[in-house]
Amino acid sequence: MASIQEFEKVLDKSDQSIAAFEDRSFLRKVQHFLHSTPAAVPFIVLVSAIIIFGITIGGKFFSSYTLTLILQQIAIVGILGAGQTLVILTAGIDLSIGVIMVISAVIMGNCAVTYGLPTPIAILAGLVAGGSCGFLNGFLVAKVKLPPFIVTLGTWYIVMSTNFIYSANETIRETDVAANAPLLHFFGTSFKIGSAVFTIGVVTMVILVLVLWYALNHTAWGRHLYAVGDDPEAAKLSGIRTDKVLLGAYSLAGVIAAIAAWVSIGRNGSISPSAAVTDYNLQAVTAAVIGGISLFGGRGSILGTLIGAMIVGVVSMGLNMLGADPQWKVFLTGVLIISAVAVDQWIRKVAS
């Protein structure tokens, strides 16, 4: 009789072990899925946020006008986030990307309005300025071997002070830009599809993200970028010029920041050297992190960055429509950032 009871206990333990194994196996499958599809988590969060605010606010939130207005509001951050993503994928960070955008806009405005240069040349000057700032960051990181955080923190101060000295902290008014360089307002041009209102800036953001997604996933440059971020020593041993990849990533991020500068002129109208530089820096990093880009480098999808920017935009719009205290947006953004990093840590256990 005792032996039968012992046998039943053994069976019970076996069943429990099998159930535990199946649970671990299921979690393992979830981890592998999320590891191979990094944009899945932010996409689920975005859809959930839209549904929650839609139910809470009603049909007004689901209107095409509201949803496209969110896209207009995130266009600048979405473009900056795309540039930031390239750097973070290399296991770096660019704290100066916001101020690079601002000084590029100031240079475009001064060249076109103050100096009377043809607008295309003014735009080119801004793009060159942005690319040069990015190149400086890349040179110090790739060639001098300085930590990205310290380098871009230092160039943030340098570029910001240069911006104020060069501009004398004077704002170029919207009327002056419209009269002397209307092409600078190009990305603010809007058009309707039904009741939805889009701007050229929104279209540019989407096209830029899609082009970078293709480059990152279907070209040797993209594979090299991921490889450098995942394991720079292994990438170097496999024949990848890691310094060249880093230099290119930071330089391209600078050019993208200058494109964001042109888009910001179209959206804001005027050009202010004292724009919310710190906010843009933080928002670009926030979009990338919430979008599933690993701060450890080598993992993430640039589509996730666009979704991350949309999540922040949806939360902001939803809370505004509910009449909530603006600080709740800040609070929820902090929760999303911590949650995103925690999920990333959990997903990374797959590779360990």
N, C-alpha and C positions, 0 to 999 in steps of 0.2 A: 504493500500500500504506500509506504514511504517512497519507494522507488518511483511509483506512478506520479506522486506529487512533485518529486524532484524533476521528473521528466517534463511535467507541465510547466514548472518554473523555467526550465531551460528553453522550452518553446516560447513562453512569454518573452523572455529576454531576447530570443532570436527575432521575434516579431518586432520588438521595440528597436532592435539594432537595424533591422531592415527599414523600418519607418524613418529612423534617424538618417540612415544612409540615403533614402529617397529624398528626404528634405534637403540634405546637403547637396545631393545631385541636382535638385531643382534650382537651388540657389546658385550652384556652380554654372548651370546653364544660363541663368539670368545674368550672372557676371560676365560670361563669355559673350552673350548677346550685346550687352551694354558696352563691353570693351571693343567689339567689332563695329558697333553702331553708336558712336559717342553723341550724336545729335538726338538720340531717342529720348533721353531723360528731359532735356530742355523742351523738346517738342510736346511731351506729355504734360509738362508743367504749363506751357503756353496754352494748350487746348483746355486744360483744367481751369486756368485763370479766366479765359474767355467765357467758358460755360458758367462759372461761379458769378462773375460780374454780370453776365447776360441775364441770369436768373434773378439776381439781386436788383438790378437796375430796370430790366425789362427790355422790350424790343428796341428801344432807342439806342442801346449799346451795340446791338447787332446791325445797325444801319451801316450801309456802305460808306456814308460820309464819315461816321465816327471811326471806322476801322482804317480808312485811308488817311484820316487826320493823324492817327497814331503813326502811320508810316512816314508822313511828312515830318513829324516831330522827332523821329529817331534817325532820319537820314544822315545827319552829320555824325552822330555817335556810331551809327552802323558802319560808315566808311572808316572812321577812326579805329573802330574795333577790328575791322578787317586788317588794317596795318599793324595794329597791336598783336593780332593773332599770329602773324608771320614771325614776329620776334619771340613771342611766348613759346611757339612750337620749337624754337631752337634752345629752349630752357633759359631764355633771357626775359627781359622786361624793358619797356621804354617809358620812363616816367616823364619824358620831355615831349611826347607826341602832341599833347594839347597846345603847348606854347609854340611848337613848330608850326602848327596850323595857324595860330594867331599871327605870328610874324610873317608867314607867307601871305596872309590876307592883307596885312599892312603894306607889304612890299608891292603887291598887285595894285592896291588902291593908290599908293603914292606915285608909282610909276605912271599909271594911267591918268590920274586926276591932277596931282601936283606937278609932275614933270611933263605932262602932255604927250607921253609916248603912246604909240599905237597900242590898243588894248591887247592884241595877241602877243606883242612883245612883253607887255606888263604881266600877262598870265604866265608866259614862259619864264620870266624872271622869278616869279613866285614859286614855280615848280622847281627851278634850279636851286633856289634858296632852301626849299624843303628837302630836296634830295641831298644837298650839301650838308645840312644839319644831320640827316640820317647817316650819311657817309662818315661824318666825324664820330658819331656814336659807334658805328660798325668798326672803324679803324681802331678806336681805343679798346674795344672789346676783342676784336679778332687778332689784331697785330700787337698791341701793347699788353694784351691779356689781363685787362682790368675787369673787375666784376661789373656786370650790366647794371645792377641796381645803383652802384656808386657812380658809374659813368653817366647814366641818364639823369640821376639826381643832380650831378654837377652841371651837366649841359642844360638842365631845366633852369637853373639859376642864371647861367651865362646867357642863354637865348632870351630869357625873360627880361633881364636887365638891358640887353642889346635892343630888344623890342621897344622898351620905354625910352631909351636914349635916342634911338633913331626916329621914333614917331613923335617925340616930345609929348607923349601921352595925349595927342590930339585925335579926336574922332573925325573920320571923314563922313560927312552927312549923306544920307540916302539920295537927296536931291542932286548933290554934286556928282555922285556916282552915276545916277540915271542920265544926267545931262552930258557928262564927258566920257563915260565908259559903260554904255548900256549892256555890252556883252558880259560884264561882270555879274549882271543880274540874270544871266541865261538860265541857271539851274533853278531859279525861282519861278520860271514860267510854268503855268498850270494848264491842265487840260482835263476834260470830263469824259468818262466812259459811263453812260447812264447817270446815276446820281453820285457815283464815286469821283472824287477829285484827286488827281495825281499831279506831281510836279516832275520836272526833268531830273531834279535831284534824287527823287525816290527811284526813278528808273535807272539812274546812274549807279545808285547804291546796289540795286539788285544785279545789274549787269556786272559790276565790279566783283561782287561776291561769287557769281557764277563762273566768271573767268578765272578767278583765283582758285575756286574749287576744282575746276578742270586741271589747272596747272599743278595743283598740289597732289592730285590723285592720278593723273595720267601723263606726267612728264618726269624725266630724270631729275630735273631741278626740284620738283616736289618731293620725290623719294629721298633725295639727298637732304632736304630740309628736315624731314621727319627723322632720318637716320642720325643727323647731327644732334638733334634734340634728345633722341632716345639714348644714345651712347656715343659721344664724340670720339672717344679713343677707338672704338670698334669701327666707326665710320672712317677715321683717318687710316686705319690699317687696311681697310677695304679699298683704299685709293681715292676717297673723296677729299677734295680740297676744302676742309672745314672752315678755314679762314675766309676763303672766297665765298662760301655759302653764307656765313655770318655777315660779311660785308654787304653782300647783295640783299639780305633780308632787312637789315637796318636801313640801307639806302632806299629800298623800295618802300619801306614803311614811311620814310620821310616824304617821298613823292606822293604817296597816298594821303598823307596829312595835308599836303599842299592842295590836292584835289578837294579834300574836305573843306579847305579854306575857301576855295572858289564856290563850293556849294553853300557854305555859311553866308557868304556875301549875298547870294541869291535869295536865301531864306530871310536873313535879317535886314537886308537893304543897306544899312550903314556898316562902317568898318571901325571897330573899336579896339585899340591896343590893350585895353584893360578888360577884355572879355573874360568870362569865367574859365580861366586856364586850368585851375586845379580841378574844377568840376568835370571838364572834358577829359582830363587825364584819368580820373577815377571812373568815369562812365565808360570809357573805352576798355579799361581793365575789367570792370564789372560785367560788361556785355560778353567779353571773352570767357571769363570764369563761369558765369551763370550758364553760358552756352556750352559748357563741357570741355573747354580747352584746359588741359592739364598744366598747372604751373611748373611741373617737373619736366615739361617738354616732351616732344615726340608723340603726343596723342591728342586727338581732337579733330573736329571737322569745322571748317570755316562757316559752313551752313549753320552750325550751332551758335556761332557768334551773332549771326543775324537774328536767330531765334531768341538768343539772350537779350539783345537790344529790344526786340519786340515784347518780351516778357516785362521788362522794366517799363516800356511804353504803355502796355495794357494795364499794369498795376497803377501807374500814375494817372492815366485817364479814368480808370474805374473809380479810384478814390476821389478824384476831382468831381466826378459826376455824382458821387455819393455825398459830397460836401464834407469829407473827412479832413481832419487835421493833416497838413502836408508832412508832418513828422512821421506819420504812419508809413508813408512811402519810404522814407529813410530807414525806418525800423524793418520793414519787410524786405528791403533790398539787402540789409545786413544779414537777415535770416537766410535769404536765398544764397548769398555768397558762402556763408558757413556751410549750408546744406550741400551746395555744389562741390565744395572742397572735400567734405566728408564722403560724399558718394564717389568722387574721384579716387580717394584713398581706398575705399572698399573695392572698387573696380580694379585698381592696380594690383590687388592681391592675386589676381588671375595670372599675372606675369611673374609673380614671385614664387 
